[in-house]
Amino acid sequence: MAKIKTAGRPRSFDPDKALEAAMRVFWQKGYEGASLSKLTGAMGINRPSLYAAFGDKQDLFGKVLARYTEGPNRYFRDALAAPTARQVAEELLMGTAEMLGNPHNPRGCLGVQSALACGEDAEAIRRDLILFRKNAEKEIRQRFEQAKSEGDLAPNANPRELASYIATVIRGLAVDAATGARRDELHRVAQTAMRAWPS
């Protein structure tokens, strides 16, 4: 438990629980929609405590994005370790559908939600999220290049195009989920997308 001194009496809170609460606010509201009052209210702390423990809003979002990557989005890293390129693609798409369709999670994807409506004040966050998505696509491409070098992909398969395809479907699933698509609907889209996988 962290004890942060404020202008009044010392206030104790659990930083892990506070960060989890902040993640859910950013996930639901996007970066700009997550006001400091909404964040501190959900986290159960005041602004001085937030700044002392997590830095400013941008710093907090960086910590939240890292937590999201290792928490709800962990399936992405696990999928890249699948033994074949086809399994990688299938686990990425089905894992995305499962995570986005989980009724216990906020709608949509934290990275997509926070990047779609960013004004000038949040330009740095928008750039960070663009890089976040580009890096994810790069990791998929590198995994497919490895598969091709190992003979796991057809000689005429293009790892860059396949990675772009999978990443684009994932982003589409995120938008669909944010606008109300159910888990079963997201799973059907993922299954349909796999029919385009090169034999």
C-alpha positions as CSV (number, residue, x, y, z in Angstrom):
1,M,0.0,0.0,0.0
2,A,1.3,3.4,-0.9
3,K,0.9,6.3,1.5
4,I,0.9,9.6,-0.2
5,K,0.9,12.8,1.9
6,T,-1.7,15.4,0.8
7,A,-2.5,18.8,2.3
8,G,-4.7,17.0,4.9
9,R,-4.1,13.7,6.6
10,P,-2.0,11.0,4.8
11,R,-4.1,8.9,2.5
12,S,-3.5,5.2,1.8
13,F,-4.5,3.5,-1.4
14,D,-3.5,0.5,-3.5
15,P,-1.6,1.7,-6.5
16,D,-2.3,-1.5,-8.4
17,K,-6.1,-1.2,-7.9
18,A,-5.9,2.5,-8.8
19,L,-4.1,1.8,-12.0
20,E,-6.6,-0.9,-12.9
21,A,-9.4,1.7,-12.3
22,A,-7.6,4.3,-14.5
23,M,-7.3,1.7,-17.3
24,R,-11.0,1.1,-17.3
25,V,-11.8,4.8,-17.5
26,F,-9.4,5.4,-20.4
27,W,-10.7,2.2,-22.1
28,Q,-14.3,3.4,-21.7
29,K,-13.8,7.1,-22.4
30,G,-10.8,7.4,-24.6
31,Y,-7.8,9.6,-23.7
32,E,-9.5,12.9,-24.0
33,G,-12.8,11.7,-22.6
34,A,-11.1,10.6,-19.4
35,S,-11.1,13.8,-17.4
36,L,-9.0,14.1,-14.3
37,S,-12.1,14.2,-12.2
38,K,-13.3,10.9,-13.7
39,L,-9.9,9.4,-13.3
40,T,-9.5,10.4,-9.7
41,G,-13.0,9.5,-8.8
42,A,-12.6,6.0,-10.2
43,M,-9.2,5.6,-8.6
44,G,-10.3,6.8,-5.2
45,I,-7.6,9.4,-4.9
46,N,-7.2,13.2,-5.2
47,R,-5.2,15.0,-7.8
48,P,-2.1,15.6,-5.6
49,S,-2.0,11.8,-4.9
50,L,-2.4,11.0,-8.6
51,Y,0.5,13.3,-9.6
52,A,2.7,12.0,-6.8
53,A,2.1,8.4,-7.6
54,F,1.7,8.3,-11.4
55,G,2.8,11.7,-12.8
56,D,0.5,13.8,-15.1
57,K,-2.3,12.4,-17.2
58,Q,0.0,11.5,-20.1
59,D,2.4,9.6,-17.7
60,L,-0.6,7.8,-16.2
61,F,-1.8,6.8,-19.7
62,G,1.6,5.4,-20.5
63,K,1.5,3.2,-17.4
64,V,-2.1,2.2,-18.2
65,L,-1.1,1.2,-21.7
66,A,1.7,-1.0,-20.3
67,R,-0.8,-2.6,-18.0
68,Y,-3.2,-3.2,-20.8
69,T,-0.5,-4.8,-22.9
70,E,0.4,-7.3,-20.1
71,G,-3.2,-7.8,-19.0
72,P,-6.2,-7.9,-21.3
73,N,-4.0,-7.7,-24.4
74,R,-1.6,-10.4,-23.3
75,Y,-3.3,-12.8,-25.8
76,F,-1.4,-10.9,-28.5
77,R,2.0,-11.9,-27.2
78,D,0.9,-15.5,-26.6
79,A,-0.5,-15.8,-30.1
80,L,2.8,-14.8,-31.6
81,A,4.4,-17.9,-29.9
82,A,2.0,-20.3,-31.6
83,P,3.8,-23.0,-33.6
84,T,2.5,-22.2,-37.1
85,A,1.8,-19.0,-39.0
86,R,-1.8,-20.1,-39.5
87,Q,-2.2,-20.7,-35.7
88,V,-0.7,-17.3,-35.0
89,A,-3.2,-15.6,-37.3
90,E,-6.1,-17.6,-35.9
91,E,-5.2,-17.0,-32.3
92,L,-4.7,-13.3,-32.9
93,L,-8.1,-13.0,-34.5
94,M,-10.0,-15.2,-32.1
95,G,-8.2,-13.8,-29.1
96,T,-9.2,-10.3,-30.3
97,A,-12.8,-11.4,-30.7
98,E,-12.8,-13.0,-27.3
99,M,-11.2,-10.1,-25.5
100,L,-13.4,-7.5,-27.2
101,G,-16.5,-9.5,-26.7
102,N,-15.9,-10.2,-23.0
103,P,-18.9,-8.6,-21.2
104,H,-16.7,-7.8,-18.3
105,N,-14.5,-5.5,-20.4
106,P,-15.3,-2.1,-21.6
107,R,-16.3,-1.9,-25.3
108,G,-13.7,-1.7,-28.0
109,C,-9.9,-1.6,-27.7
110,L,-8.0,0.8,-25.4
111,G,-5.6,1.8,-28.1
112,V,-8.2,2.4,-30.8
113,Q,-10.6,4.1,-28.5
114,S,-8.0,6.6,-27.2
115,A,-6.7,7.4,-30.7
116,L,-9.9,8.0,-32.6
117,A,-10.8,11.3,-31.0
118,C,-7.6,13.2,-30.1
119,G,-7.4,16.9,-30.4
120,E,-4.2,19.1,-30.6
121,D,-3.7,18.8,-26.8
122,A,-3.4,15.0,-27.1
123,E,-1.3,14.9,-30.3
124,A,1.6,13.2,-28.4
125,I,-0.8,10.4,-27.3
126,R,-2.1,10.0,-30.8
127,R,1.4,9.6,-32.1
128,D,2.3,7.1,-29.3
129,L,-0.8,5.0,-30.2
130,I,0.0,5.1,-33.9
131,L,3.5,3.8,-33.0
132,F,1.9,1.2,-30.7
133,R,-0.2,-0.1,-33.5
134,K,2.6,0.0,-36.0
135,N,4.9,-1.9,-33.7
136,A,2.2,-4.6,-33.2
137,E,1.9,-5.0,-37.0
138,K,5.7,-5.2,-37.3
139,E,5.8,-8.0,-34.7
140,I,3.2,-9.9,-36.7
141,R,5.1,-9.4,-39.9
142,Q,8.4,-10.5,-38.3
143,R,6.7,-13.7,-37.1
144,F,5.3,-14.4,-40.6
145,E,8.8,-13.7,-42.1
146,Q,10.2,-16.3,-39.7
147,A,7.4,-18.7,-40.7
148,K,8.2,-18.2,-44.4
149,S,12.0,-18.8,-43.8
150,E,11.1,-22.0,-42.0
151,G,8.9,-23.2,-44.9
152,D,5.7,-22.8,-42.9
153,L,4.3,-20.3,-45.4
154,A,3.8,-20.8,-49.2
155,P,6.7,-19.4,-51.2
156,N,4.4,-16.9,-52.8
157,A,3.0,-15.7,-49.5
158,N,3.8,-12.1,-48.6
159,P,4.4,-11.6,-44.8
160,R,4.0,-7.9,-45.0
161,E,0.6,-8.1,-46.8
162,L,-0.6,-10.9,-44.4
163,A,0.4,-8.9,-41.4
164,S,-1.4,-5.8,-42.7
165,Y,-4.4,-7.9,-43.4
166,I,-4.5,-9.4,-39.9
167,A,-3.9,-6.0,-38.2
168,T,-6.6,-4.4,-40.3
169,V,-9.2,-7.0,-39.4
170,I,-8.2,-6.6,-35.7
171,R,-8.8,-2.9,-35.9
172,G,-12.1,-3.5,-37.6
173,L,-13.1,-5.9,-34.8
174,A,-12.3,-3.2,-32.3
175,V,-14.5,-0.6,-34.0
176,D,-17.3,-3.2,-34.4
177,A,-17.1,-4.0,-30.7
178,A,-17.1,-0.4,-29.7
179,T,-20.3,0.1,-31.6
180,G,-22.1,-2.9,-30.0
181,A,-21.1,-6.1,-31.8
182,R,-21.6,-9.2,-29.7
183,R,-19.0,-11.8,-29.0
184,D,-20.5,-14.3,-31.3
185,E,-20.6,-11.7,-34.1
186,L,-17.0,-10.9,-33.6
187,H,-16.1,-14.6,-33.6
188,R,-17.9,-15.1,-36.9
189,V,-15.9,-12.2,-38.5
190,A,-12.7,-13.7,-37.2
191,Q,-13.6,-17.1,-38.7
192,T,-14.6,-15.6,-42.0
193,A,-11.3,-13.7,-42.2
194,M,-9.3,-16.9,-41.7
195,R,-10.9,-18.3,-44.9
196,A,-8.7,-15.9,-46.8
197,W,-5.5,-17.5,-45.4
198,P,-3.3,-18.8,-48.1
199,S,-3.2,-22.6,-48.4
